[in-house]
Amino acid sequence: MAGHSKWANIKHKKGKADAARGKVFSKIAKEIMVAARSGGNPQDNITLRALVQKAKSVSMPKDNIERAIKKGTGELEGGQLEEGSYEGYASGGVAVVVKVLTDNKNRSASEVRQVFKKAGANMAEQGAVSRMFLRKGQIFIDKSVTDEDTLMELVLDAGAEDIKTDGEHFEVITEPQDFDAVSDAITQANIEMLDSSITLIPTLLTEVTELEKAQSIMRFIEALEDLDDVQDVYSNLDISDEIAAQLQSE
């Protein structure tokens, strides 16, 4: 779709997150705690290793990372968190999946419902919306730092599923279990990654062309992200680079 890109959405979300770095650290720490339950050595725990890399990419202090790992393995108190998810539709039929990590599921459910209600959004039953998403590794790279042939050979040899052109960026897609190997190959080739994560990717996008409606949906998503228990909010919102730029300037 000309003028539209997934990176436009990612960039807007990332910009908002950078404005609240303390909250970003807190959310990553919770993810590390949960991942560390399966083993506190990042070399042997692929999920934990990816999260440690994510923490370093936002300059999270080493002590914070180590403390979160110890809470997850039980060496320190405070790692008893449960995972949960909520699903629904924002205005315009935009699909939304909300992932939480919490020590009180009743509180999380109540807070998420209130945000949905206030925004006039509709919650859906478990699975009704999440079936529209696939769990994948996703990496964005600026076209200015490498060429497509070089990157394609590198990431496919490392186990990537696909590489796509997304506006001024390359988008590398992997299966979750191959994300770490592909990320390492890119790093070792001294190619800078704009953004990398294991995420939910929608199988079908919902285009929003009106700025006012896009603003309303983004306010709703940001209100969800502001909740302490919410880790991630995924949507199939498709906006143009132009609208994303206007949202970014707010």
N, C-alpha and C positions, 0 to 999 in steps of 0.2 A: 504494500500500500504506500504510494508515493508520499513522502513527507512524514511518515509514521515510523516509530521505532520503539522497541522494547527498552532500549537504553534511555530514551526520553523519560519513561516512567521511573526507571531505576535511578537516574540522576536526580530527579525531583525528590524521590524518597530519601536518597542518600544525603542530599543537601539539608533536608529537615532533620535527619538523624544527627548530622554533624553539629547542629546547633544545640544539641542536648547530649554532649559526650558522656556525662556522668551516667545518664540513663542507658546509653548504649553499652557502657562497661557493665552495668548491672545485668542487662539482658544477656550479654555474652557469658558472663559469669554463671548465670543460671543454666545456660546450655552446656557449659563445660562441666558443671556439677553432675548433670544427668548423664552425659557421655562418659564421665570418669567412673561411673558405677560398673561399667564393663571392663575396667582396667585403667589405672592411672598413668600408664606409660604411653605417651603419644606415638612412639615408634611402633607399638603393637596394636594401637587402637586408632583405626583410620578416621573415625568420626571425631575423636578427640584431637587428633593431629590437625584436621581441617579447621577445627574451632580455635586451636591455639594460633594457627596461621592467621585466622580472621581477627583474633584479638590483637595480634602484633600489627596487623595492617591498619588498625585504628589507634595505635600507640598506647594500648592498654598496658599499664605497668606490670612488670614481671611478677612482683609480689602478689598482685591481684589474681593473676593467672594461677600461680602455685597454690594460693589459698583456696581458690575455687576447686581445683583438682583434689586437694586434701579433704574438702567438705564432701565431695562426691564419693571418695573412697572410704569415708568414715573416719579419717584421721583427725578431722575437726568436726565440731557440731554445726548443724545448720544446712545440711544437704538433703533434707527430706522434702522433695518436690514431686508433684504429680504432673503428668502431661495431660492436656485436654485440647479439644478443638470445637469450634462453633462455625456454622455455615449460614449463608443467606445471600440476599440480593439487595444491592444498593439501587438508587434510582436509575432508570434506563435499562434495567435488567442486568447490570454489572454483577458478576458472580464474585463472592468474597468468602475466603476461608481464614479463620482466626485461630492461631495456635497460641496456647497458654502454657506456662509453667507456674504452678501455684502450690501453696501449702493449705489452701482452702478453696475447694472447687465450688462450693455454694456461693462464696463471695465473688469468684471470677465469673460464674454464670450470671449472677445478678447484675454485675457491672457491665458486662458485654450486652446483655439484654437492654439495659437502660440506654446505652449508646445507640443501639439499633432503633429503639423506639423513638428517641429524640430526633433521629435523622429521617424518620419515616421509612426506614429500611425494614425488610422482612426476613426473619430468621427461618431457616429450613431444617428439615430432619437430617440427622447424620448420614452422610453419603450422597445426599441429593445434589450437592454442589461439588464436593471434593472429587467426584468421579470425572469431573471436567478438567482435572489437573493431573499431571504426571510428575513424579519426584525425579528430579534430574540435577546433575551438576551443571552450572552455568557460569561461563567466564566471558567477560567483555574486554576487548583489546582495541586500542585506537589504531586506525589504519596507518597512521604516520610512523609507527614504530616498527612495522614489518610489512612484508607483502604476503598476499594470499597463498601463493604456491609454497613459500617457505613455511608459513604457519600450518597450512594443511598437512604437509608431509610430517611435520614435527608432532602435531597433536594426534593425527590418525595412527602414527607409529606407536604413540604412548597409550592408545586405547580409546580415544575420543569417538563418540558416536557420529558427530556431524559438526560442520563449521558453516556458518551462514554470514552473509553480509547484512549488516543492520545499520543503515545510514552511513555515518562516518566511522563505523566500528565493525569489528568482527565479533561474532557470537559463537563461542565454542560450547557444544553440548556433550555431556558425558552421562553414563550411568553412574549412580552414586558411588559404587564400589571402585570406579575408575577415576573418580575426580582427583584423588590425591596424586596419582601417578601422572596425570595430565598436567596438573598444576605444577608439580615438581619439574616436569620437562620444560615447561614454559619459563619457569624461574631460572633454571640452569642455562637456558639459552639467552638469558639477560633481556627477556621481553617483558615489559611492564604490563601488569594487568590492572585495568581500571576498576574492576569489581569481580569477585569470585565467591560463589557460595553453592551449597546444596539447597535447592529451592523447589517450589512447586511451579511448574510451567503450564499455563492453560493450553488446552488443545484447540480452543477457539476463542478469538478475541471479540470483545464487544466495543465497537467504535463509538466514541463520544466526540462530536464536532462542535458543540456549543461550549464556550468558555464558562458561562455561568453554571451549567450542569457539571462540568468537569471540576469547578471550584467546590461545588456542593459535595461531590463524591470524595474529593481529596480531603475536605474538612472532616467528613465521616471517617475515612480511613485513618487520618491523623488522630482523631479523638479515640479511636480504638487503640492505636499505637501508644497513646499517652497513658493508658491503663498500666499499672505496675506489673500485673500478671501476664500481660500480653507480650509474647516474644516476636511474633511475625504476623503480618496481615498480607495475604496474597489475593490478587484480583486478576480478572481478565480484561481490565480497562485498557482501551487502546486510544491514545491521544496523539495528536501531531506534535512535532518538535516545536512548532510555533506556540501551541497552547502550553506545552511543558515549560517553555521559556518564560511565559507570562506568569505561570504558577510559581516558578522558581524565584521571580522577582518580587513576589509578595512579602 
